[in-house]
Amino acid sequence: MKIVKCKLKNDQQVLGVLKKNTKGISAYGVLKELQRYKNVTPMTVYRSLKNLQNMGAVHKSNQSKNYFICHNDSKGKHNAVLAICDDCGTAEELKTDIFSRIIKNVKSKNKFNFDNFNLEITTTCRECA
């Protein structure tokens, strides 16, 4: 797992909540967890989540709107590929090498740039199968 050095205390606390949750957690889930210990506003949580995303420490699922810890060893942002279980919500970050090679060969009429992409695969994990 990547070691992330957060400059802000709030970012460290949000990262701590995310590390405890393998199934991903919504921004309001993070807020609820943090409010057990201190008074935190939703804007504080959203700001920290955005900072963590910009650092490449956290990914956000576009489908579930949950946040997940990044398990890629590269520094900064990268192409994220998440496999998410439809039944239990467990998520795993997959190696992106093969996906990057495939997507670079995609032809687009609108000339989309596929150098930076995020991909989510919904499936069933082995425990739920």
N, C-alpha and C positions, 0 to 999 in steps of 0.2 A: 504494500500500500504506500502511496505517495505521502511524504511528510510535508505538511502545509504549515507555513509560519504566517499566522494572522497578525496584522498590526493592531486591529481593534479588538477589544475585549468582547464586544457583542458578537463579532464574527467567530471568535473562539468558542463562545458558548453555543452558538447555532451549530457550528461544526460538531461539537460534542454531542448534541442531541441527534444529529444525523448519523453519527458513527454508531449509535446505539440501536438504530433502526434499519434492518436489512430489507424491509419491504417498502422503503420509501415513506415519506411523510409530507403532508401538505404544509404550506406556510402557516396555516392556522393550527395545525397539529404541533408545529415547532413552537408557535406562540403559546399555546396551552401548556406545553411542557415547561417552557421558561417561566411562565407566570406562577408556577408552583413555588419558585424560589425568589423572584423579584418582579417588580412592576415593569413590564415591557409593552411597548405599543406595537401594533401591526406594522407600522412604517419602519420601525427599527429592524424587525425580522426581515421584511422584504428587502431593505437596504443591505443587510448582511448576506442574504441569499444571493443577491445580485453581485456583491463583491466576491463571494465565494465562486460563483459561476465565472466571473471575469478572470479569476485566478486559475481556473481549470480544476478546482477542487470538488465541484458539485455539478451534477447534471439534473436537468428538469425534464420530466416526461411530459410531452405535449398531450398525450392521451389522458393520463390520470391527474396531471398537474402536481404530481409528487416530486420530491427532490431526493436524489440519491448521491452517495459519496462516489467520487471518481476513484477507480482502482487502476487507472493507467499510470505508468511510471514516467510518462513524458511530462515536461514542464509546460505549464500554460494550457491554453485551449487546444483541443484536438477533435478529430472526427469521432463522435461518440456513437456506439452501437449498443443498445440495451435490449436484452431479452427479458420480458416481463411476463410472469405467470398470470393467466386470465383468472385462475381460481383463487390463489392465495395472495397474489401481489408481490411475491418475491422477485427481485430484479438482480440481474448479473450483467456487468459490462463485459462485452465480448471483444476479442482482439479484432482490430479493424483492418489489418493488412489485406485480407482477401476482399473485403467489402470495398476498400479504397480502389483496388485494381478493377473491380467490376464497374463501379460507379464512374470511374474516369473514362470508361468506354461508352458511356451512355451519350447518345446524340440528342440534342435538344433543338427544337425549332426556334425557341426563344433565346437561345444562347445562354442558358443558365450556367453559372460557374459551380461545378461540383467539387472544387478543391476543399471547401468547407461544408460539411453536411452532418446531420444527426439522423440516426435511423433507429426506429423502435420495432421490435419483433414481439408480437403477442403470441404466446404459446402456452403450453402446460409444463410445469416443472416435473421432475421425476417423482417427487413425493406426492404430487396431486394426480399423477397419471394412473 
